[in-house]
Amino acid sequence: MSVQAQFDKAVAIVQGLPKDGPVQPTQEDKLAFYGAFKQANEGDVSGPAPGMFDFVGKAKYKAWKELEGTSKDDAKKRYVDLLKAVLQKQDDESSKKYLAEIEAAA
């Protein structure tokens, strides 16, 4: 099973989700996607945390920082697993199509 291929497909799906479509990740899900994506592509967080009034930046930094020490491959698996969980909760035709695409990428 190719983790990279599934990760690439999952990223394409998440980035292509319509804002008003049937699959709507929560804010918490979006932060988890962000953290896993950054860890998978860049490794451990670097640089100082954003300032105290940059609430969005701090939330993103925290989501990434929580995965510190996680390997890039494990972060990719985490991203794919998170998307699968979001899609399985929806249980509609769009979600089933996306799940099939992820499995086909394996």
C-alpha positions as CSV (number, residue, x, y, z in Angstrom):
1,M,0.0,0.0,0.0
2,S,1.5,3.3,-1.0
3,V,1.2,5.8,1.8
4,Q,2.5,8.6,-0.5
5,A,-0.2,7.9,-3.2
6,Q,-3.0,7.8,-0.6
7,F,-1.7,11.0,1.0
8,D,-1.5,12.8,-2.3
9,K,-5.0,11.7,-3.2
10,A,-6.3,12.7,0.3
11,V,-4.7,16.2,0.0
12,A,-6.3,16.6,-3.4
13,I,-9.7,15.7,-2.0
14,V,-9.4,18.0,1.0
15,Q,-8.2,20.9,-1.1
16,G,-11.0,20.3,-3.6
17,L,-13.9,20.0,-1.2
18,P,-16.5,22.6,-2.1
19,K,-17.2,25.1,0.7
20,D,-20.9,24.5,0.4
21,G,-20.6,20.7,-0.4
22,P,-22.0,17.8,1.5
23,V,-18.6,17.0,3.2
24,Q,-17.8,19.7,5.8
25,P,-14.9,19.1,8.1
26,T,-15.2,20.8,11.5
27,Q,-12.7,23.5,12.5
28,E,-11.0,20.9,14.7
29,D,-10.7,18.6,11.7
30,K,-9.2,21.4,9.6
31,L,-6.6,22.1,12.2
32,A,-5.8,18.4,12.4
33,F,-5.4,18.3,8.6
34,Y,-3.1,21.3,8.8
35,G,-0.9,19.9,11.5
36,A,-0.6,16.5,9.8
37,F,0.1,18.1,6.4
38,K,2.8,20.4,7.8
39,Q,4.4,17.5,9.7
40,A,4.3,15.2,6.6
41,N,5.9,17.8,4.4
42,E,8.2,19.8,6.6
43,G,8.8,17.7,9.7
44,D,8.9,19.2,13.2
45,V,7.7,22.7,13.7
46,S,10.4,25.4,13.6
47,G,10.5,29.0,14.5
48,P,8.8,30.9,17.3
49,A,5.1,30.6,18.0
50,P,2.9,33.4,16.6
51,G,2.1,36.4,18.8
52,M,-0.7,36.3,21.4
53,F,-3.1,38.2,19.2
54,D,-2.7,36.0,16.2
55,F,-5.3,33.5,17.2
56,V,-5.5,31.6,13.9
57,G,-1.7,31.4,13.7
58,K,-1.5,30.1,17.2
59,A,-4.1,27.5,16.6
60,K,-2.3,26.3,13.5
61,Y,1.1,26.3,15.3
62,K,-0.4,24.3,18.2
63,A,-1.9,21.7,15.8
64,W,1.5,21.2,14.1
65,K,3.4,21.3,17.4
66,E,1.3,18.5,18.8
67,L,2.7,16.2,16.1
68,E,6.3,17.0,17.0
69,G,8.4,13.8,16.8
70,T,6.0,12.1,14.5
71,S,7.7,10.7,11.3
72,K,6.7,12.1,8.0
73,D,5.2,8.7,7.0
74,D,3.2,8.5,10.2
75,A,1.9,12.0,9.6
76,K,0.8,11.1,6.1
77,K,-1.0,8.0,7.5
78,R,-2.7,10.2,10.1
79,Y,-3.9,12.7,7.4
80,V,-5.4,9.8,5.4
81,D,-7.0,8.3,8.4
82,L,-8.5,11.6,9.5
83,L,-10.0,12.1,6.1
84,K,-11.4,8.6,6.1
85,A,-13.0,9.2,9.5
86,V,-14.6,12.5,8.3
87,L,-15.9,10.8,5.2
88,Q,-17.3,7.8,7.1
89,K,-19.2,10.2,9.4
90,Q,-20.9,11.8,6.4
91,D,-22.0,8.5,4.8
92,D,-23.3,10.0,1.6
93,E,-22.6,9.4,-2.1
94,S,-19.8,12.0,-2.3
95,S,-18.1,10.6,0.7
96,K,-18.3,7.0,-0.6
97,K,-16.8,8.2,-3.9
98,Y,-13.9,9.9,-2.1
99,L,-13.3,6.8,0.1
100,A,-13.1,4.7,-3.1
101,E,-10.6,7.1,-4.6
102,I,-8.4,6.9,-1.6
103,E,-8.5,3.1,-1.5
104,A,-7.8,2.9,-5.3
105,A,-4.7,5.0,-4.7
106,A,-3.2,2.4,-2.4
